[in-house]
């Protein structure tokens, strides 16, 4: 009978032949998911026999991963900040940079009460992480995609978060009142980059990825509209592409923002424009 280690070794070879990066880690995660344990737990179970009742569904997962379906979609969940979120094809798979952005906001010495908007919330990882960590804040999560909002609602229930409001809105069309802070991870990929993107990334909704010839169409609309909805002294922070910092800073400046800066992510990329309303 095939053991856990033999299953991992065989699956790793299968994924490597199909061009999957970090194939062994992927296979370990699939096996751990099937066994209902952590990846680290596998090291204590290498000699454990794998019965056919476990191998059959694992083969299906392995086949789908070899076809380029993202690991996160196959596992069904992803850890973000301190919490486990449901993830699937309805919204963008959370990126490590977005997690950096969330933790950065939580490190700020902001007032105990804030009304904060997560624009383009997708699965809700930013807004729900803020709401869970700051229960005295009021969070509004908005997205143009009803499918993404349905996933965000499921995650709000999963995390038992109550200080949130979810709104279906094309930018600010359905939103009222002002905000103390606005965070946005909007689509910023140029349409022309579609042909160069990985199979995994293209499983994300196109609506959450692409935004015109230079990737900035939606951001150009969003920044001046956000200025009108911010309260005086309110803050705004975005996540952008690796080569868009100078353009976005110019848009912020011409829209009337003050204290404009761009923070770098852990890879040294100018990733997070931040500004405030005078």
C-alpha positions in Angstrom: 0.0 0.0 0.0 1.2 3.5 -0.9 2.5 5.6 2.1 2.1 9.3 2.7 5.7 9.9 1.7 5.4 7.9 -1.5 2.2 9.7 -2.4 4.0 13.1 -1.9 6.9 12.0 -4.0 4.8 10.8 -6.8 2.5 13.8 -6.8 5.5 16.1 -6.8 6.9 14.5 -9.9 3.5 14.8 -11.6 3.2 18.5 -10.8 6.8 19.2 -11.8 6.2 17.7 -15.3 3.2 20.1 -15.6 5.2 23.2 -14.8 3.8 23.9 -11.3 6.1 26.0 -9.3 7.0 24.8 -5.8 5.5 21.4 -6.7 6.5 19.6 -3.5 4.9 22.2 -1.2 1.7 22.1 -3.4 1.6 18.3 -3.1 2.1 18.4 0.6 -0.7 20.9 1.0 -3.1 18.7 -1.0 -2.2 15.6 1.0 -2.6 17.5 4.3 -5.9 18.8 3.1 -7.1 15.2 2.3 -5.9 13.8 5.6 -7.3 16.7 7.6 -4.0 17.7 9.2 -1.4 20.5 8.8 1.5 20.4 6.4 3.9 20.1 9.3 1.9 17.1 10.7 2.9 15.1 7.6 6.5 14.8 8.8 5.2 12.6 11.6 3.1 10.4 9.2 5.4 9.6 6.3 4.9 5.8 6.9 1.1 6.1 7.2 -0.7 4.0 4.5 -2.9 5.9 2.1 -6.0 3.9 1.4 -7.9 4.1 -1.9 -10.7 6.0 -0.3 -8.2 8.8 0.4 -6.3 8.5 -2.9 -9.2 8.7 -5.3 -10.3 12.3 -4.3 -6.6 13.3 -4.0 -6.0 12.2 -7.6 -8.8 14.5 -8.8 -7.3 17.4 -6.9 -3.9 16.6 -8.3 -5.2 16.5 -11.8 -6.9 19.9 -11.4 -3.7 21.5 -9.9 -1.7 20.1 -12.9 -4.2 21.9 -15.1 -3.3 25.2 -13.4 -6.3 25.6 -11.1 -4.9 27.5 -8.1 -4.1 25.6 -5.0 -6.2 28.1 -2.9 -9.3 27.2 -4.9 -8.7 23.5 -4.4 -8.2 23.9 -0.7 -11.1 26.3 -0.4 -9.5 28.5 2.2 -6.6 30.8 2.7 -5.0 32.4 5.8 -4.8 36.2 5.7 -3.5 38.3 8.6 -4.7 36.2 11.6 -7.8 34.7 10.1 -8.8 31.9 7.7 -11.0 33.0 4.8 -13.0 31.1 2.3 -11.7 31.6 -1.2 -12.9 30.6 -4.7 -13.3 31.8 -8.2 -15.8 34.6 -7.2 -13.0 36.9 -6.1 -9.3 37.6 -6.3 -7.0 35.3 -4.4 -5.4 37.4 -1.6 -1.8 38.3 -2.3 1.0 38.7 0.3 1.3 42.3 -0.5 -2.3 42.9 0.4 -1.7 41.3 3.8 1.2 43.7 4.3 -1.1 46.6 3.5 -3.7 45.4 6.1 -1.1 44.9 8.8 0.4 48.3 8.0 -3.0 50.1 8.5 -3.5 48.3 11.8 -0.1 49.6 13.0 -1.2 53.2 12.7 -2.1 55.2 15.8 -5.7 55.9 14.5 -8.6 56.9 16.7 -10.5 54.2 18.5 -13.6 54.9 16.4 -13.4 55.2 12.6 -15.8 54.8 9.7 -13.7 53.0 7.0 -14.5 52.0 3.5 -12.9 48.9 1.8 -13.6 49.7 -1.9 -13.4 46.8 -4.3 -13.5 44.5 -1.3 -13.6 41.2 -3.2 -13.6 38.3 -0.7 -13.4 40.9 2.1 -10.0 40.0 3.5 -8.9 43.7 4.1 -12.2 45.1 5.5 -13.1 42.0 7.5 -9.5 41.8 9.0 -9.8 45.5 10.0 -13.3 45.0 11.4 -12.2 41.9 13.4 -9.1 43.6 14.8 -10.9 46.9 15.5 -14.4 46.1 16.8 -15.1 49.8 17.6 -14.7 50.7 13.9 -17.5 50.7 11.4 -16.5 49.1 8.2 -18.3 49.4 4.8 -17.3 46.8 2.2 -18.2 47.7 -1.4 -17.8 45.9 -4.7 -19.4 46.1 -8.1 -19.4 42.3 -8.3 -22.4 40.6 -6.6 -20.5 37.3 -6.7 -17.6 38.8 -4.8 -19.9 40.3 -2.2 -21.6 36.9 -1.7 -18.2 35.5 -0.8 -17.5 38.4 1.5 -20.8 37.8 3.2 -19.9 34.2 3.8 -16.5 35.3 5.2 -18.2 37.8 7.5 -20.3 35.0 8.9 -17.3 32.7 9.1 -15.4 35.3 11.2 -18.5 36.3 13.2 -17.9 40.0 12.3 -20.8 42.3 13.0 -19.4 45.8 12.6 -19.6 45.7 8.8 -22.0 46.7 6.1 -21.7 45.2 2.6 -22.9 47.3 -0.3 -23.2 46.5 -4.0 -21.8 49.6 -5.7 -20.0 50.8 -8.8 -17.4 52.9 -6.9 -19.4 55.4 -4.9 -22.8 55.2 -6.7 -24.6 53.5 -3.9 -22.7 54.9 -0.9 -23.7 57.7 1.4 -22.1 59.8 4.1 -18.4 60.4 4.6 -15.5 58.2 5.7 -12.6 58.7 8.1 -10.5 56.3 5.9 -10.7 54.5 2.6 -8.6 51.5 1.6 -8.7 50.1 -2.0 -7.1 47.3 -3.8 -8.7 47.9 -7.2 -7.9 46.3 -10.6 -4.5 47.7 -11.8 -3.3 45.3 -14.5 -3.0 46.6 -18.1 -5.2 44.8 -20.6 -2.1 44.0 -22.7 -0.5 41.9 -19.9 -3.2 39.3 -20.2 -1.2 37.1 -22.5 1.8 37.1 -20.2 0.0 36.1 -17.0 0.2 32.6 -15.4 -2.6 30.1 -15.7 -3.2 30.4 -12.0 -3.7 34.2 -12.0 -6.1 34.0 -15.0 -8.5 31.9 -12.8 -9.1 35.2 -10.9 -12.1 37.2 -12.2 -11.0 39.5 -15.1 -13.1 42.2 -13.5 -10.7 42.2 -10.5 -7.6 42.3 -12.6 -7.7 44.4 -15.7 -8.3 48.2 -16.0 -7.6 49.6 -19.4 -4.5 50.2 -21.5 -2.2 51.1 -18.6 -4.2 49.5 -15.8 -5.2 52.8 -14.2 -8.6 53.5 -15.7 -10.6 52.7 -12.6 -8.0 54.3 -10.3 -8.3 57.6 -12.3 -12.1 57.5 -11.6 -11.8 56.4 -8.0 -9.2 58.9 -6.5 -11.1 62.2 -7.2 -14.4 60.6 -6.1 -12.9 59.3 -2.9 -11.6 62.8 -2.2 -15.2 64.1 -2.2 -16.3 61.3 0.3 -13.4 61.6 2.8 -14.0 63.7 5.9 -11.4 66.5 6.5 -8.3 64.9 7.8 -9.4 61.5 6.4 -6.9 59.1 5.0 -6.7 57.0 1.8 -4.4 54.1 0.9 -4.2 52.0 -2.2 -2.4 49.0 -3.6 -1.0 49.5 -7.1 1.2 47.9 -9.7 5.0 47.8 -9.5 5.5 50.6 -12.0 2.5 52.9 -11.3 3.7 55.0 -8.3 4.6 58.2 -10.1 1.4 58.3 -12.1 -0.8 57.6 -9.1 1.0 60.2 -7.0 0.3 62.8 -9.7 -3.4 61.8 -9.7 -3.5 62.2 -6.0 -1.9 65.6 -6.2 -4.1 67.0 -8.9 -7.2 65.7 -7.0 -6.3 67.8 -3.9 -4.8 65.4 -1.5 -2.0 66.3 0.9 0.8 64.4 2.7 1.2 62.1 -0.3 3.7 59.3 0.0 4.2 55.8 -1.4 5.2 53.0 0.9 7.3 50.1 -0.3 6.3 46.4 0.2 8.7 43.8 1.7 10.2 43.3 -1.8 11.2 47.0 -2.0 8.5 47.8 -4.6 6.7 51.2 -4.3 3.3 49.5 -3.7 1.1 51.5 -1.4 0.2 55.2 -2.1 -1.1 57.0 1.0 -2.5 60.5 1.4 -5.0 62.5 3.4 -7.6 65.1 2.8 -6.6 68.6 4.2 
